[in-house]
Amino acid sequence: MSTEVLFQIHLVLGYVAWLLCFGAYGLPWLSSMDRVAAQRAIATLHSFRFFGLVFLLPGVVSPNLPAGFAVFAAYGDFATGVLAMLALLAVRIPQLFWPFVVAFNLVGMIDLIVDYYHAIQIGLPARAGELGATYPIPVIYVPLLMITHVAAFYFLVRPRQKAT
């Protein structure tokens, strides 16, 4: 089987597995919380996106991995992680918390979409071995991140539930 096919299978199954897991456990759990707690849980996950800076470490990814992909992915993740941390720090100040929640989700989702675009442009599926030790990031971690961004936007726009 080619590298390209293996990468695409991994990516699709990463989404399938996370959607099944999120549908069974994540969404019911987040739906049972108030709006702040749900966004706080999502922000906590995304606060670890500083890890994306690993794309810049020599020896972790192949030197043949195009710098344009690695640099944008690394700094997009870093910015998202910092914004998520700022949201967590501002949780008791609604005037700051909500703008940071919107910001980290916008920046994070745009980062992932642009990363997908760059990956297609450079033919990343056929060159997936150049990801080196970062290979699990796009096939395991990114699907969860995208799913939780969609959930965060869902929780932002859904009407507030009345207390029973």
Order of alpha helices (4+ residues) and beta strands (2+ residues): alpha-alpha-alpha-alpha-alpha-alpha
